Amino acid sequence: MVTSMRQLAVNQKGCIRAVAASGELGRRIRDMGLVPGTQLMVVGRAPLTDPVAVRMKGFTLSLRNCEADYITVEAL
């Protein structure tokens, strides 16, 4: 199943397929290590569901939902 990162549930794993953001936002997302082929797992969400905490490459990263919408993942 291919979906946006925002749709992944807590403790669900996925693999990044594409980053649709361009310009400064796209560069910033890629600089954080969110590139195609990267495996990740959603480890938590804030009480109001924004931001989302993602575990990947040995560290935890927090992203706002508006940023996660640009990242297409395949659920594992």
C-alpha positions as CSV (number, residue, x, y, z in Angstrom):
1,M,0.0,0.0,0.0
2,V,1.4,3.4,-1.0
3,T,0.3,6.4,0.9
4,S,1.6,9.6,2.5
5,M,3.7,9.4,5.6
6,R,0.9,11.2,7.5
7,Q,-1.4,8.2,7.1
8,L,1.0,5.7,8.8
9,A,-0.2,4.5,12.2
10,V,2.0,4.5,15.3
11,N,4.4,1.4,15.3
12,Q,3.8,1.0,11.5
13,K,6.9,0.7,9.3
14,G,7.3,2.1,5.8
15,C,9.8,2.7,3.0
16,I,10.1,6.1,1.4
17,R,9.2,6.0,-2.3
18,A,9.2,9.7,-3.3
19,V,9.5,13.2,-1.9
20,A,7.1,15.5,-3.8
21,A,8.3,18.8,-2.1
22,S,10.4,21.1,-4.2
23,G,12.5,24.2,-3.5
24,E,13.6,25.1,0.0
25,L,11.2,22.6,1.7
26,G,12.2,19.8,-0.5
27,R,15.9,20.5,0.2
28,R,15.3,20.6,3.9
29,I,13.4,17.3,3.9
30,R,16.1,15.6,2.0
31,D,18.8,17.1,4.2
32,M,17.1,15.5,7.2
33,G,17.7,12.1,5.6
34,L,14.2,11.6,4.2
35,V,15.2,10.2,0.8
36,P,13.8,7.4,-1.4
37,G,14.7,4.0,-0.2
38,T,14.9,4.9,3.5
39,Q,13.0,2.7,5.9
40,L,11.3,4.2,8.9
41,M,8.8,3.6,11.6
42,V,6.3,5.9,13.2
43,V,7.1,5.8,16.9
44,G,4.6,8.4,18.2
45,R,2.3,11.3,17.7
46,A,1.5,14.4,19.8
47,P,-1.9,14.4,21.5
48,L,-3.4,16.5,18.7
49,T,-1.6,14.2,16.1
50,D,0.8,17.0,15.0
51,P,3.8,16.5,14.9
52,V,4.7,12.9,14.2
53,A,7.8,11.2,15.5
54,V,9.7,8.9,13.1
55,R,12.5,6.5,13.9
56,M,15.0,6.0,11.0
57,K,18.8,5.4,10.5
58,G,19.4,5.2,14.3
59,F,17.7,8.5,15.3
60,T,14.3,9.9,15.9
61,L,12.9,12.8,13.9
62,S,9.8,14.9,14.4
63,L,7.9,16.3,11.4
64,R,4.8,18.4,11.1
65,N,1.9,16.7,9.2
66,C,2.1,19.4,6.5
67,E,5.7,18.2,5.8
68,A,4.8,14.5,6.1
69,D,2.1,15.0,3.3
70,Y,4.9,15.5,0.8
71,I,6.5,12.2,1.5
72,T,5.1,9.1,-0.2
73,V,5.8,5.8,1.6
74,E,5.1,2.1,1.0
75,A,3.7,0.6,4.1
76,L,5.6,-2.6,5.2
